[in-house]
């Protein structure tokens, strides 16, 4: 997996935003029109892929899923397909062997390099660093910031949370989980600096006595998008050498069937640890 190419994908999107002088929330319809791309919603009965990039000669269209009603999910799906359109090398890859339709499952779940690059392009397009950080600084660390940024950027909570972890100066972790299992985790640079830090990897088990583990035992918490918060055990979550005061905020993601956890540690001076 090439981290440099993933970073370049984000930077490519952010340059596009600056060059076209776009503002939050990014107007994807206007960008598509300006680029000669037709946007077409898929019927809400058509499940499976999140989006399609379709080529017909020199004409292009993006089909996006509507079976999930979240505007943020739909916008991310469109932005992901735009990644395949704008990023160098993607055009040749997705339409190799004469293919005219490329199917995607956006949302940071794929291990395919091309799909990950398109995901990070989408994040950079919808939440460009220079605009995102200026808004993030207006709110307290944790779920409040993520929720407000999601509203401002018109993205899903998950997408806003992941971008927040990438750009925040706070010691924060974003964990997406199903049942007792970590689906994936993003952490800020500040959190990764704590002594003894070990990353919660995909497929690892959620700490037994954590708020998230207990929350996930009741499926109604997820379906009803319930929220809860408590203190967090940084030793159990990240194997830190010492216990650090931290909060654990949890919200069910409804029809996605998953849970979003935001852990914010109170790190004052790394010399203390």
Secondary structure by P-SEA (a helix, b strand, c coil): ccaaaaaaaaaaaaaaaaaacccccccaaaaaaaabbbbbbcccccccccccccccccbbbbbbbcccccaaaaaaaaaaaaaaacccaaaaaaacccccbbbbbcccccccaaaaaaaaaaaaaaccaaaaaaaaaaccccaaaaaaaaaaacccaaaaaaaaaacccccbbbbbbcccccccccccccccccccccccccccccccccaaaaaaccaaaaaacccbbbbbcccccccccccccbbbbbbbbccccbbbbbbbbbccccccc
